[in-house]
Amino acid sequence: METPDQSTYPSVDELDLNIIKLMKVNGRISYKDVSTHLGIPEATARYRVQRLLGSGLINIETWANPKRLGPVQAAIMNLFVENGQVNYVATQLAKMEEVQFLSIVTGGHNIVVNVTFGAQEDLLRFYDKLAAIKGMIRYETQIVKRLLKSHYAYSFN
């Protein structure tokens, strides 16, 4: 899994950060509303939002409400991986539909993933996929019993 080259991104100024803050609250905000909130011309709002999107600095995504979707379950897993295989394992995991969050970490384990599944049999099939990845040593699973917050609001400060 490669880290994007930061030099390919356009520079970000205070106006860009203010636009991002507005879009974090409402990713569907109109250019007109951006211009009104920030006191800039609508054409500037349109250009800046399109530049942020086109450069990959921001993405607009849809987050489904798991409470409304039916019997969806979640698990948090700590993965223990062979030395030298962490990036390979992370790349394989990133391709899996069940994986909702993936992070390479320090400490007693190498990777943390959040996975979603329907029935217990789906989780067992996911375990089989894990076992088939070269470099996997073992994993620990915590089943989420009640999800209280599911929101990633990264700060720029």
N, C-alpha and C positions, 0 to 999 in steps of 0.2 A: 504494500500500500504506500504510494508515494505522496509526499507532502507537496502541495502546489508551490511553485516558485513565486514567492512574494513580489518579486520584481515585475511580474507580468500584470499585477493589479494596478489600476490607476490610483493616484494619491487620493486620500479622503480628507475633506476639510470639515469644518463645523456644520456647514449646511448639509453635507451628506449625512453626518451623524444625526442631525435633527430629523432628516427625512427617514432614516432607518428607525429612529425611535417612534415616529408616527406609524410606520409600517409594521412595527412589532405589535402595536395595539390592534391595527386593522390592516392586514395585508391587501385588502381590496379597496383601500382608500383611493378616491379619484384624484387625478392630477389637480383638478380645481380645488378640492379640499386641502391638498398639500399646499398649494399656492396660497390659499386663504389663511391657513394656520401659520405659515412661515413668512407671509408678507412678501412673496416673490411672484414673478410672472408665471402664469400657467405653463408657458413654453419652457421655462427654466425647470419647473417641477418635472415636466414630461421628460426632458433631456436627461436630467440627473437620475431619475428613477430608471430609465432605460439603460443608462450607462452603468448603474450599480447592478442591474440584472444581467446585462450583457457581459459584464466583466466577470461574473460569478462571485462578486463580493457579497451579494445577497441572493436568496432564493425565496420564492413564495411557495409554501407547502400547505396541504390540508391535513389537519390532525383530527382523526375520527374520535368521537366520544365513546370509549369502550363500554360505558354503562348503558348505552343505547343500542349497541350492536349485537347484543345477545351473549351467549356463553363463550366469551373470550377470556382466556386466562393468561397470566404473565408469570415469568420467572426471571430472577436475577441469578446469573451464573458467574462464578469465579473459575477461570480456566488456568490450568497448570500446563505449560508447554515446554518442550525441550529447548535448551539454549540453541540459538541460531535458527530456530524455526518460528519465532514469534511473528515476524512480518508475513511469512507464508501462511500461517494459520489464520492470522487476522484478515488477509486477502481472501481466503476461502470463505470465512465466516461472513464477510461483507457481501458476498454474493447470495447469501441465503435469505429467503423471504421472511423467515421466522425472526430473524435478527433485526431488532428495532433500534438498538443502541450498541455501539462497539467502541471499546476504549482499551488501548495498551497502557498498562499501569505499572507502578513499582510496588514492591512489597512482597508478600508471601506468594502471590500468584502473578501471572503475566497479563491476562486479558480479563476484562469484565464485559459481559454481554447481557442485554435484556432481550428476552424472547417472548413471543406471544404464540399461543396455541389454543385449539378448541378443546378437544377431549384429551384425556390422559394418554391415549394411544398416539396422539400427534406428538406429544412430548417424548414418548418412547422412540418414535421414528426420528425425531431430532437427535436424540442420544446416539442412534445408529449412525447418523450423518457425522456427528462429532467424532465417533470412534474411527471412522474411515479417513479422517484427516491425518496425514503424516505429521508427526511431531506432537500430537496431543498426548499428554501423560494422564491427566485425570481432571475432574471438574467437581465443583460443589454447587448445589442448586438450592436456592431459596424460592419457594412458591409465594407469589404475592397474594395475600389473603384479602387485603382491602387497599385499593389505590386511592390515596388521598390527594395527590397532586401529580400531574404529568405535564410539565411545562418547562421548556428550556429557554430562559431569557438571559442570554449571555450579555454581560455588561461590558462597556467599553472603557470603564474607569480603571 
